[in-house]
C-alpha cells in the first residue's frame, strides 16, 4: 500500500487513455444556434456594407425571432459598436455627422435610458412586442416595388392582414394578448354615479383593461365582465331611500391577474 500511494500518487497526466482523434460519431459538431447567428450577421453585414447602416436593425429583427430581445441585444451590441467606431473614424466626416445628427444621438441616449427597464422585470415579455412595432411600418412605400410589411398599400387600401394585426394590438391594449408568468396587471377602475330615475340608479363603470368587476351599492352587488376602456352602464333597480349612499367597485384582470383595482364614490338622495 505504501508503494501504491507514495511519491508518484496521481501522476497519470502523461498517459493516453483514449486516442486523440474522433471516435465513431463523436466528431466535430456544429451548433445550429451558432449557424443561425452567423447567418443573421452575414445578412446584416451585407446590408451595412451596401448601405452603410442597418446592421443592428437587421440582426435584431432576425435574432429576436428565436431568442428574447435582451439576449439578442447582448449578441449584437459588440459587433454594432465596433463596426460603428471603425466607420466613424475611417469615413472622415465625423465633425459633419455630429453637427447634423446630434439631435438623433441625444434622443437615442434618452430613449435607451428610459426604456432599459423593458428588458428586465415583469414587463420584459412585452419587449418583443415593442421591437416588432419599431421594425414595422404601417403603409407601403411608393419607391419600393417588392413585397413590404405595411398593412396598407401605397394607395391607402387596407390589406387582408390589417384586421388580425389590429385585433392583436387591441388585445395588447386590453391586457389579454398573452399569459406571461410573473406579470401582474392591475386595471384602473373609474365609476361615475348617474341620476336615479324610475328604472333605478345608473352606475357608469370603466376599466383600463379587460376585467371581472364587482360593483356594490350599499348592500346590493352586481358582477360581470368589462372590456378595457369601454364604459359599461350598470343599473341598480328600485327606488333609493333618502340619505347618503356608498358605491364601491373593484376590477381584476382575467389574464395575468394582479391586485384588484378599486374605486368608490358617495352621494345623497332625497
C-alpha positions as CSV (number, residue, x, y, z in Angstrom):
1,X,0.0,0.0,0.0
2,X,2.9,2.4,0.8
3,X,4.3,1.8,-2.7
4,X,1.0,2.3,-4.4
5,X,0.4,5.7,-2.8
6,X,3.9,7.1,-2.5
7,X,5.6,10.0,-4.2
8,X,4.1,9.0,-7.6
9,X,0.5,9.4,-6.5
10,X,-1.8,10.9,-9.2
11,X,0.9,11.1,-11.8
12,X,-1.2,9.8,-14.7
13,X,-1.2,13.0,-16.7
14,X,1.2,11.7,-19.4
15,X,-0.8,8.5,-20.0
16,X,-3.1,8.5,-23.1
17,X,-6.3,6.8,-22.1
18,X,-8.1,7.1,-25.4
19,X,-7.0,8.1,-28.9
20,X,-6.8,11.8,-29.6
21,X,-8.9,11.6,-32.8
22,X,-12.7,11.4,-33.0
23,X,-14.3,8.1,-32.1
24,X,-17.4,6.9,-34.0
25,X,-20.0,9.7,-34.1
26,X,-18.1,12.0,-31.7
27,X,-16.7,14.1,-34.5
28,X,-16.9,17.9,-34.8
29,X,-20.5,19.1,-34.1
30,X,-21.7,22.5,-35.2
31,X,-24.5,24.0,-33.1
32,X,-27.4,25.1,-35.3
33,X,-27.9,28.1,-33.0
34,X,-24.4,29.3,-33.9
35,X,-25.2,28.8,-37.6
36,X,-28.3,31.0,-37.2
37,X,-26.3,33.7,-35.5
38,X,-23.7,33.6,-38.2
39,X,-26.3,33.7,-41.0
40,X,-28.0,36.7,-39.3
41,X,-24.8,38.6,-39.1
42,X,-23.8,37.7,-42.6
43,X,-27.0,39.2,-44.0
44,X,-26.8,42.2,-41.6
45,X,-23.2,42.8,-42.6
46,X,-24.1,42.6,-46.2
47,X,-26.8,45.3,-45.7
48,X,-24.4,47.5,-43.7
49,X,-21.7,47.1,-46.3
50,X,-24.1,48.1,-49.1
51,X,-25.9,50.9,-47.4
52,X,-23.5,52.0,-44.7
53,X,-26.1,51.3,-42.0
54,X,-28.6,48.7,-40.8
55,X,-26.5,46.0,-39.0
56,X,-28.3,46.3,-35.6
57,X,-31.7,46.6,-37.2
58,X,-31.4,43.6,-39.4
59,X,-29.6,41.5,-36.9
60,X,-32.1,42.3,-34.1
61,X,-35.0,41.5,-36.3
62,X,-33.6,38.1,-37.2
63,X,-32.3,37.1,-33.8
64,X,-35.4,38.2,-31.9
65,X,-37.4,35.5,-33.7
66,X,-35.6,32.7,-31.8
67,X,-34.5,34.4,-28.6
68,X,-35.5,37.1,-26.1
69,X,-34.6,40.7,-27.1
70,X,-32.2,41.0,-24.1
71,X,-30.2,38.1,-25.3
72,X,-30.3,39.3,-28.9
73,X,-29.0,42.8,-27.8
74,X,-26.2,41.2,-25.8
75,X,-25.0,39.4,-29.0
76,X,-25.5,42.4,-31.4
77,X,-24.1,45.2,-29.2
78,X,-20.4,44.4,-29.6
79,X,-20.3,44.0,-33.4
80,X,-22.5,47.1,-33.8
81,X,-20.3,49.3,-31.6
82,X,-17.0,48.0,-33.2
83,X,-18.3,48.5,-36.8
84,X,-19.7,51.9,-36.0
85,X,-16.5,53.1,-34.3
86,X,-14.5,51.9,-37.3
87,X,-16.9,53.5,-39.7
88,X,-16.8,56.8,-37.8
89,X,-13.1,57.3,-37.9
90,X,-12.4,55.8,-41.3
91,X,-15.0,57.8,-43.2
92,X,-13.5,61.2,-42.4
93,X,-16.8,63.1,-41.8
94,X,-17.1,62.8,-38.1
95,X,-17.4,66.6,-37.5
96,X,-20.1,66.9,-40.1
97,X,-22.0,63.9,-38.8
98,X,-22.0,65.3,-35.2
99,X,-23.2,68.7,-36.4
100,X,-26.0,67.2,-38.5
101,X,-27.2,64.3,-36.3
102,X,-26.6,65.4,-32.7
103,X,-30.4,65.6,-32.0
104,X,-30.8,62.0,-33.1
105,X,-27.9,60.9,-30.9
106,X,-29.3,62.7,-27.9
107,X,-32.7,61.2,-28.4
108,X,-31.2,57.8,-28.7
109,X,-29.4,58.1,-25.4
110,X,-32.5,59.3,-23.7
111,X,-34.7,56.6,-25.2
112,X,-32.2,53.9,-24.1
113,X,-32.2,55.3,-20.6
114,X,-36.0,55.5,-20.3
115,X,-36.7,52.0,-21.8
116,X,-33.9,50.0,-20.3
117,X,-36.3,48.5,-17.8
118,X,-38.2,46.8,-20.7
119,X,-35.5,44.2,-20.8
120,X,-36.0,43.0,-17.3
121,X,-38.7,42.8,-14.7
122,X,-42.3,41.9,-15.1
123,X,-42.7,43.8,-18.4
124,X,-39.8,42.0,-20.2
125,X,-42.2,39.8,-22.3
126,X,-43.6,42.9,-23.9
127,X,-40.1,43.8,-25.2
128,X,-40.7,41.5,-28.2
129,X,-43.9,43.3,-29.0
130,X,-42.3,46.7,-28.8
131,X,-39.5,45.5,-31.0
132,X,-41.9,44.2,-33.6
133,X,-43.7,47.6,-33.6
134,X,-40.5,49.5,-34.1
135,X,-39.4,47.3,-37.0
136,X,-42.9,47.5,-38.6
137,X,-44.2,50.3,-40.8
138,X,-47.9,50.8,-41.5
139,X,-48.1,51.8,-45.1
140,X,-46.0,50.6,-48.1
141,X,-43.5,53.0,-49.6
142,X,-44.1,54.0,-53.2
143,X,-40.4,53.8,-54.1
144,X,-40.2,50.1,-53.3
145,X,-41.8,47.7,-55.7
146,X,-41.2,44.4,-53.9
147,X,-43.3,42.9,-51.0
148,X,-43.5,45.2,-48.0
149,X,-44.7,44.6,-44.5
150,X,-47.1,47.5,-44.3
151,X,-50.8,47.0,-43.5
152,X,-51.9,49.4,-46.2
153,X,-51.0,49.5,-49.9
154,X,-49.4,52.7,-51.4
155,X,-52.9,54.0,-52.4
156,X,-54.2,53.6,-48.8
157,X,-56.2,50.5,-49.4
158,X,-56.2,48.0,-46.5
159,X,-54.5,44.6,-46.8
160,X,-56.1,41.4,-45.6
161,X,-53.5,41.3,-42.8
162,X,-54.7,44.6,-41.3
163,X,-57.6,43.1,-39.3
164,X,-55.6,40.3,-37.5
165,X,-52.9,42.8,-36.7
166,X,-55.4,45.4,-35.4
167,X,-57.1,42.7,-33.3
168,X,-53.8,41.7,-31.8
169,X,-52.8,45.3,-31.0
170,X,-56.2,45.8,-29.4
171,X,-55.8,42.7,-27.3
172,X,-52.4,44.0,-26.1
173,X,-54.0,47.3,-25.1
174,X,-56.8,45.4,-23.3
175,X,-54.2,43.2,-21.4
176,X,-55.4,39.9,-22.8
177,X,-52.9,39.2,-25.6
178,X,-50.9,36.5,-23.7
179,X,-50.4,35.0,-20.3
180,X,-46.9,35.9,-19.1
181,X,-45.5,34.2,-16.0
182,X,-44.7,36.7,-13.2
183,X,-46.6,39.5,-14.9
184,X,-49.4,41.0,-12.7
185,X,-51.8,43.5,-14.1
186,X,-53.9,45.9,-12.0
187,X,-56.7,47.6,-14.0
188,X,-57.5,51.2,-13.3
189,X,-61.2,51.4,-12.3
190,X,-63.4,54.5,-12.7
191,X,-67.0,54.8,-11.6
192,X,-69.5,57.7,-12.1
193,X,-72.8,57.8,-10.4
194,X,-75.7,58.8,-12.7
195,X,-79.1,60.2,-11.8
196,X,-81.8,57.9,-10.3
197,X,-85.0,57.6,-12.3
198,X,-87.9,55.2,-12.4
199,X,-85.7,52.3,-13.6
200,X,-83.2,52.7,-10.8
201,X,-79.8,54.2,-10.3
202,X,-77.2,54.1,-13.2
203,X,-73.5,53.5,-12.5
204,X,-71.1,54.1,-15.3
205,X,-68.1,51.7,-14.9
206,X,-64.8,51.8,-16.8
207,X,-61.8,49.5,-16.6
208,X,-58.5,50.4,-18.2
209,X,-58.0,46.7,-19.1
210,X,-60.4,43.8,-19.5
211,X,-61.6,42.9,-16.0
212,X,-64.0,40.9,-13.9
213,X,-65.8,43.5,-11.9
214,X,-67.8,43.7,-8.7
215,X,-69.8,46.8,-8.0
216,X,-71.6,47.3,-4.7
217,X,-74.3,49.8,-3.8
218,X,-74.9,49.8,-0.1
219,X,-75.7,46.1,0.4
220,X,-76.5,45.2,-3.2
221,X,-73.9,43.8,-5.6
222,X,-73.6,43.5,-9.4
223,X,-70.9,41.3,-11.0
224,X,-69.8,40.8,-14.6
225,X,-67.0,41.3,-17.2
226,X,-65.9,44.6,-18.7
227,X,-63.9,45.4,-21.8
228,X,-60.9,47.6,-21.5
229,X,-61.6,51.3,-21.9
230,X,-65.2,50.7,-22.8
231,X,-67.7,52.3,-20.4
232,X,-70.4,50.0,-19.2
233,X,-73.7,51.1,-17.8
234,X,-74.9,49.2,-14.7
235,X,-78.4,49.7,-13.3
236,X,-79.4,49.1,-9.6
237,X,-83.1,48.7,-9.9
238,X,-85.6,50.0,-7.3
239,X,-86.2,53.3,-5.6
240,X,-83.5,54.5,-3.3
241,X,-84.2,55.6,0.3
242,X,-83.3,59.1,1.2
243,X,-79.8,59.8,2.7
244,X,-76.2,59.1,1.9
245,X,-75.3,56.0,-0.2
246,X,-71.9,54.4,-0.9
247,X,-70.8,52.9,-4.2
248,X,-67.6,50.8,-4.4
249,X,-66.1,48.9,-7.3
250,X,-63.2,46.6,-8.0
251,X,-61.8,45.0,-11.1
252,X,-59.5,42.1,-11.5
253,X,-57.7,41.3,-14.8
254,X,-58.8,37.9,-16.2
255,X,-55.2,37.3,-17.6
256,X,-52.0,38.0,-15.6
257,X,-54.2,38.9,-12.7
258,X,-52.6,41.1,-10.0
259,X,-54.1,43.1,-7.2
260,X,-57.6,44.4,-7.9
261,X,-58.2,47.9,-9.0
262,X,-60.7,49.8,-6.8
263,X,-62.8,52.9,-6.8
264,X,-65.5,54.3,-4.6
265,X,-68.0,57.2,-4.5
266,X,-70.7,58.5,-2.2
267,X,-73.8,60.5,-3.0
268,X,-77.0,61.7,-1.4
269,X,-80.6,61.0,-2.5
270,X,-83.8,62.6,-1.4
